[in-house]
């Protein structure tokens, strides 16, 4: 894929701030949960860049191939915790919000597993990954996961 626009070159200060916020939000929840959420939203949005990046990161942090492969069918797969299921349901509801405001059952599951603060953190994470999906899909972005690791280290 050839990028239509290099977002870092076009708006470096804003993209660096966006990345800094994204890293802070992502690290506010357990890493494995954050990666599952980022991958699932990216699958829904058809963002190859983010699917690639977050599956690499998830594997590096011990996530199993089985759980990654079953993610699109998480409702039927027995390998996810209730907390992960609640997060994945909320991710799908928020990512597909344009399909209708039918997220009440997802919210009930979320509320049972997450504190109010964690609910906000998770919803911010979902917003961030949906934003990155739109930047990547919209502008044809493809970033090597190693470059993201470097940016994360620089932002720390």
Secondary structure, DSSP 8 states (H G I E B T S, - for coil): ---S--HHHHSHHHHHHHHHHHHHHHTTS-HHHHHHHHHHHHHHHT-HHHHHHHHHHHHHTT--HHHHHHGGGTTT-TTS-HHHHHHHHHHHHHHTGGG-S--HHHHHHHHHHS-HHHHHHHHHHHHHHHHHHHHHHHHT----HHHHHHHHHHH-
